[in-house]
Structures are given as C-alpha cells and as structure tokens.
Amino acid sequence: MLLFIYNKHTISVKGKEMTINIFKLEYLDKLPATIKKMVDQGHAKDESNSGIICSYNPFSIIAKNSDDKTIAVLSAYTAYAEIYVDDLWVSPKYRSQNIGRKLLIRLEETFEDEGYNNINLVTNCFQAAEFYKKCGFKQEFIRINKQNPKLTKIFFIKYFNNKLQTQGILKNSTS
C-alpha cells in the first residue's frame, strides 16, 4: 500500500539552491527477503564497527502431555546479550499446574552461564503480571494505556548471575 510520494523539488535557502530527492513511503505486511537481507547486512556492519554482534536467534520451548499434544509454548529470541520472551501460553486445561513456571525455569537453565545479561518480557495488565513477579522477574517500568487500562503494558526483567557477559560482544573487539 502506497502511503505517500515525495517529489523532487529545487528550493532556494539563503540564496543557495538545494534539491530534495524523490522517495515514497509504503506499508508492507511482510518485508521482501531482498530488503530484509539488505537491512540485516546494514545492521551487522554498524554493529561490527561498534564491536557488537546481535546474534538474533528465535526459538521455542514447548510442553507436551502424555499423548504428545502440545499444551504450552514459550517463544523467545536472543539478541545482543539478552533473551526476549515474545509469548508464553498454557492451554486453559493445564493452567495452575506450574507448567508456565517450568518453561521459564527451563529457559533460565538453558541460558544461565552462557554469557547473557538478562531475560526481558512484556505483559498486559489483564494477563500474568503477578505470575512473573512470583517467578522472580522485577517490574522495570509501566506504559499506561489511557484509553484501555487493561492494555497497559508492564515490562519485566530478570538478571542472570553470570560473572562474565560474553554475548553481544565481538571477539577480538577493542571497543
């Protein structure tokens, strides 16, 4: 969907002529692979120049019942020195059985002592804020939704006790 087209114009500023280039803005439901590759390469170059590496890696941890049916999913990704939890879902039939807590514990065990600094997650007020507090996450800040308070977001963080943070840093970096 085309949103706006900027036309090329020549303008005069303090007696000097300047040219404004043509470009357009588009809304895309999905970024084409060629553009995604260009963006990723651009970020990688900028990060490398700063002695940093993103190491973006999406993953999931799932729980299955005795019939091998998925009953809970934790979706997350690593980026720089952090783990970001995108989603934690437990089937209603299996809630209040510590399955969500076990998924978070497994996440922590997987990345503890791997050089990461912390785990981040965001939840809405109508969701599981108290659950995350019971799991040891600390409320970092709140973003209030003035129109619909149920959609107020609570940002949580849990730090690892690593002595050394190695993720997100390029080896042999002098920065």
C-alpha positions as CSV (number, residue, x, y, z in Angstrom):
1,M,0.0,0.0,0.0
2,L,1.5,3.3,-1.1
3,L,1.3,5.8,1.7
4,F,2.9,9.0,0.3
5,I,5.1,10.1,-2.5
6,Y,7.7,12.9,-2.0
7,N,8.5,14.7,-5.2
8,K,11.9,16.1,-6.2
9,H,12.0,19.9,-5.7
10,T,14.6,22.5,-6.0
11,I,14.4,25.1,-3.4
12,S,16.4,28.2,-2.5
13,V,17.7,28.6,1.0
14,K,19.7,31.8,1.8
15,G,20.5,32.2,-1.8
16,K,21.7,28.6,-2.4
17,E,19.7,26.1,-4.4
18,M,19.1,22.7,-2.8
19,T,17.5,19.7,-4.3
20,I,15.1,17.5,-2.3
21,N,15.1,13.9,-3.7
22,I,12.1,11.8,-4.7
23,F,11.1,8.9,-2.5
24,K,8.0,7.2,-1.4
25,L,6.7,5.6,1.8
26,E,5.0,2.2,1.6
27,Y,3.3,0.0,4.1
28,L,4.1,-3.7,3.7
29,D,2.6,-6.7,5.5
30,K,5.8,-8.6,5.0
31,L,9.3,-7.3,4.2
32,P,10.7,-8.9,0.9
33,A,13.7,-11.2,1.5
34,T,16.0,-9.0,-0.5
35,I,15.1,-5.9,1.6
36,K,15.4,-7.9,4.8
37,K,18.9,-9.1,3.8
38,M,19.9,-5.5,3.0
39,V,18.7,-4.3,6.4
40,D,20.4,-7.2,8.2
41,Q,23.7,-6.6,6.5
42,G,23.5,-2.9,7.2
43,H,22.8,-3.5,10.9
44,A,25.6,-6.1,11.0
45,K,28.1,-3.6,9.6
46,D,27.1,-0.9,12.1
47,E,27.3,-3.4,15.0
48,S,30.7,-4.7,13.8
49,N,32.0,-1.1,13.7
50,S,31.0,-0.8,17.3
51,G,32.4,-4.1,18.4
52,I,28.9,-5.6,18.9
53,I,27.1,-8.5,17.4
54,C,23.4,-9.1,17.6
55,S,23.2,-12.9,17.2
56,Y,19.4,-12.8,16.7
57,N,18.1,-16.3,17.2
58,P,14.4,-17.1,17.6
59,F,13.5,-20.3,19.5
60,S,10.7,-22.0,21.4
61,I,10.4,-24.3,24.4
62,I,7.2,-26.5,24.3
63,A,5.5,-28.7,26.8
64,K,3.6,-31.8,25.7
65,N,1.2,-34.1,27.5
66,S,1.4,-37.9,27.7
67,D,-0.5,-38.0,24.4
68,D,2.3,-35.9,22.8
69,K,0.0,-33.0,22.3
70,T,1.4,-29.5,22.8
71,I,-0.1,-28.0,26.0
72,A,2.2,-25.0,26.5
73,V,4.7,-22.8,24.4
74,L,7.3,-20.3,25.3
75,S,8.5,-18.4,22.2
76,A,11.6,-16.1,22.6
77,Y,14.7,-14.9,20.9
78,T,18.2,-13.9,21.7
79,A,19.6,-10.5,20.6
80,Y,22.9,-9.0,21.8
81,A,23.3,-10.0,25.4
82,E,19.6,-10.5,26.2
83,I,16.8,-13.0,25.8
84,Y,13.4,-11.6,24.9
85,V,10.3,-13.7,25.7
86,D,7.7,-13.0,22.9
87,D,5.0,-15.2,24.2
88,L,4.1,-17.7,27.0
89,W,0.9,-19.7,26.5
90,V,-0.5,-22.5,28.5
91,S,-3.6,-24.4,27.4
92,P,-6.5,-23.5,29.8
93,K,-6.9,-27.2,30.8
94,Y,-3.3,-27.2,32.1
95,R,-3.1,-23.9,33.8
96,S,-2.3,-23.7,37.6
97,Q,-0.1,-26.7,37.3
98,N,3.3,-24.9,37.3
99,I,3.8,-25.6,33.6
100,G,4.5,-21.9,32.7
101,R,6.9,-21.7,35.6
102,K,8.7,-24.8,34.4
103,L,9.0,-23.3,30.9
104,L,10.6,-20.2,32.4
105,I,12.9,-22.3,34.6
106,R,14.0,-24.3,31.6
107,L,14.7,-21.0,29.7
108,E,16.8,-19.8,32.6
109,E,18.7,-23.1,32.8
110,T,19.4,-23.1,29.1
111,F,21.0,-19.6,29.1
112,E,22.5,-19.3,32.6
113,D,26.3,-19.2,32.3
114,E,26.1,-18.7,28.6
115,G,27.2,-15.1,28.8
116,Y,23.8,-13.4,28.6
117,N,22.9,-10.5,30.9
118,N,19.1,-10.8,31.3
119,I,15.7,-12.0,30.2
120,N,13.1,-9.4,29.2
121,L,9.3,-9.8,28.8
122,V,6.3,-7.7,28.5
123,T,2.7,-8.4,29.6
124,N,-0.6,-6.5,29.7
125,C,-2.4,-5.7,32.9
126,F,-5.1,-8.3,32.1
127,Q,-2.5,-11.0,31.8
128,A,0.0,-12.6,34.1
129,A,1.9,-9.8,35.9
130,E,1.7,-11.4,39.3
131,F,2.8,-14.7,37.9
132,Y,6.0,-13.2,36.5
133,K,6.8,-11.5,39.9
134,K,6.4,-14.9,41.6
135,C,8.9,-16.3,39.1
136,G,11.5,-13.7,40.2
137,F,11.0,-11.1,37.4
138,K,11.3,-7.5,38.5
139,Q,9.0,-4.8,37.2
140,E,11.1,-2.4,35.2
141,F,8.5,0.1,34.1
142,I,4.9,0.5,33.0
143,R,3.5,2.0,29.8
144,I,0.0,3.2,30.6
145,N,-2.8,2.8,28.0
146,K,-5.1,5.8,28.8
147,Q,-7.9,4.6,26.5
148,N,-8.0,1.0,27.7
149,P,-6.2,0.4,31.1
150,K,-6.4,-3.4,30.6
151,L,-3.9,-3.0,27.8
152,T,-1.4,-1.1,30.0
153,K,1.9,-2.8,29.5
154,I,4.2,-4.0,32.2
155,F,7.9,-4.5,31.3
156,F,9.8,-7.1,33.3
157,I,13.4,-8.1,33.6
158,K,15.4,-10.9,35.3
159,Y,19.1,-10.7,35.5
160,F,21.4,-13.7,35.3
161,N,24.1,-14.0,38.0
162,N,26.8,-14.5,35.3
163,K,30.2,-13.3,36.3
164,L,31.1,-12.7,32.7
165,Q,28.9,-11.3,29.9
166,T,30.2,-12.5,26.6
167,Q,27.2,-12.4,24.3
168,G,26.7,-9.4,22.1
169,I,30.5,-8.6,22.0
170,L,32.6,-9.4,19.0
171,K,35.6,-11.5,19.9
172,N,38.9,-9.5,19.5
173,S,36.9,-6.3,19.8
174,T,38.9,-3.4,21.1
175,S,35.8,-1.2,21.8
